[in-house]
Amino acid sequence: MADAAVLTAFLEASVRLGVPLALAALGETLSERSGVINIGLEGSIIAGALGGALGALATGSAGVGVVAGAAAGLAVALVFALFVVLLNTDQIITGTAVTLAGLGFTAVVYQSRFGTTGTALTLPTLDPWPVPLLADLPGVGTALFAQAPTTYLAYLLAPLLWWLLFRTEWGLEIRAAGEDPDAAAAAGVRVRTLRVVTCLAAGALAGVAGAHLALAHTGTFSEGMSAGKGFIAIAVVVLGRWNPLLVLMAALFFGAASALQFALQTLGFDVGYQLFLAFPYVLTLLALAGWVGRARAPAALALPWPRDGA
């Protein structure tokens, strides 16, 4: 029974830790398919966490907090899109600047609102929504189907975005913009408009991921709580080969790798905690090294367009 309880706790933690990565990575998949790599994803996540926290505190509703988090993440992505798509600046440098600005700005807002030493916030949280019948499945029922509503959003988005990208004309235009924007533009595709829309979608989903961190995962907000998840989400996109269904599985894989450290510690493995902290990242590097060699990124990813800067 003890082993079964550890396994159940491991699966629940895997999903809980994987969902924010999945939400951010699914949006990033759209953005990268259109040719834009949003290194500023981390900024949208931390903005979403703070926006979610402030929205939930102001209204007493975690649902409103999620919407506020999405809006905050979208606002950060709008700044990024303005520079890289409309002003044609370097995507990597701009994304790095947006991330640093997001981390700094949220710290300033947090300290101005709650004091320079901060305070332990207790936020309204997203209650689990058990899915009838599915939540009663042995072993995986509570882990997969008794989660916060943002978890089900990730479940639904993965097949929806797959269908959008690979079975619709709009998805074909997105992929064309990421592969050969010159040819796409010649065929009548509004490349810049598509890239702005996908960047904003990525930012909004990253904001929801941040709100999930604050309102479903921790129940509080702290400075820098995104903890590199934006960069990890970008790695998850690569690991998932720019396919939304595989991206969801890759995010849950990383969530499982992160949860495994807690399971091993629970089982009493006498190993330094630093190794446990590094374990998920080592697994991800090994997975990327063995898997990504067979994947091909969109040909125009991170390249400026138009090339002449016009």
Summary of the structure (lengths in Angstrom):
residues: 310
radius of gyration: 19.5
end to end distance: 66.0
largest distance: 66.0
contacts: 1160
relative contact order: 0.21
helix: 74%
strand: 1%
